[in-house]
Each structure stands twice: as structure tokens, then as C-alpha cells.
Amino acid sequence: MSHGSEQPPELDIAASEMTFEDALARLEAMVAALEKGDLTLAESLEAFREGIKNLGACVRHLDAFEEQVEVLLAGLGNDAQSAPGMHARGFLRIQAGGLDAEDLGRQATEKEKD
């Protein structure tokens, strides 16, 4: 393990101002930096802290998008809602590359255990 030679990816904008895609990319970068194992303990803690912020931003985005999709589907009536895959979580799972908020949280927890 090096001591200070490798810095975790830094945030140049607040997590609350990021798009879902930006927050997810930052989260993945933090996980990669932690998995690499070249960070000092202090750097690892900071990378973990930033990863948690980005995870929270991802979850907030997915929750907001889910609400919007539910409103849109409600306006279509019962026929659209009963069609296969026509529910908010299914739509969001497809749009997020197969991930939803629960998956993101589970992945972060699994990475932490490794």
C-alpha cells in the first residue's frame, strides 16, 4: 500500500447537483479506488465517504424518477399499467442498466464486505 501517492477521485461538484449518470460514475470510481488497495487509511475513509454521498444521490434520483414514471403511467390508464414491464420499477431498471436503488445499495454493501 502506498502512502499518499494515489488519491481517490475527487468531486468537483456536489453530489446533490450531479445527474444520476454522473453520481453512478463517481460511485464506481470510488469503489474502484478502494478495491485497488493503494490508498492510505485516511484516503480510503474519504473515498468511502464520497461513495456514500454518491450512492445517496443515485437513490434520490431513482426515487424521483420512479415517482415521475408512476404519474405518467397513471395517466395512461389501467391497460398500460397491466402491460408486461409497464411499471415504474421495471422502466427504471431498464433505464439504469438493470439497476435500481436496492441493487445499488446491495452492491455497495457487498463491495464493502470484500
N, C-alpha and C positions, 0 to 999 in steps of 0.2 A: 504494500500500500504506500503510495506516495504521500508526502505531507505538503499539501498546498499547490502541487504542480497542476492539478486538474480541478477546475472549478465547475460546479454544477451549472447547467444552463440558467441564465438569468432572465427574469421577466422584465420587459421594457414597458409593459402596460399592465394595469391592474387586472386581476382575474375577472372581476365583475364587468369589465369593459370588453373582454375578448368574445369572439364568436365561439360557437361550440367547437368548430374545427380547430381554431387556434388553441383553445383550452385543452382539447384532447391531444393535440400535437405536443404541447408543453408538458402535459402529464406523461406522455410516452417518453419524452426526452428525460424527464426527471427519473422515471423508472429505469431507463437505460443507464443513466449516470450512476444510480445506486447499484444496479446489477453489475456494472463493470468493476466495482470494488476499489477504485483508485482514489476515492475521496477520503479526507480525514473524517474523524467522528463529527466535528463541528460542521463540515461541509455536507456530510450525509444528513445531519439533522435539518439543515437549511433546505436541502433538496427535498427531503420528506415533507417539510412544512409547505414548501411551494407546490409540491404534488398534491397535497391535501386541498390547498386553495383551488387548484385547477380541477380536481375531482368535484369539489363543491360547485364550481362554475358549470361543469358539464351536467351535473344533476339538475341544477336550476334551469339550464337551457332545455334539457329534455322534458322537465316538468311543464315548463311554459309552452313548449311545442305541443306536448300531449294535450294540454287544455285547448289550444287553438284547433287542433285536429278534431277533438271531440265536438267543439262548437260547429265546425264545418260539417262534420258527419251528421250531427243532429239536424242541421238544416236540410239535409238530403232526404230525410225520412227513413222509415223502417226498412225499405227494400235495400237501400245502400248499406245500411248498418249490418244487415244479415248476410251480405255477400262475403265469401271467404277472404280473409285478410283485410277486411274493411273495418278496422277498429284502430283507435289511436295508437295503442302499443305496437300493433303489427306494422302500421305505417312507419312509426318512428324507428322501429327495429330495422326496417329495410333502409331508411334514410341514414341511419347511423352506422351503416356497415354491419348490421347484425347485432349491435349492442344497444342495451337500454341502461337506465340508471342503475338498476340492480346488478347488471353484468359488470358495469364499471366499478362499482363498489366491491363486488366479489373479486374481480381481477386485482384491484389494489390490495385487498386483504391477502390474496394468495401470493402476490409478489412480496408482500411484507414478510410472510412466513418463510419464503425461500431465502 
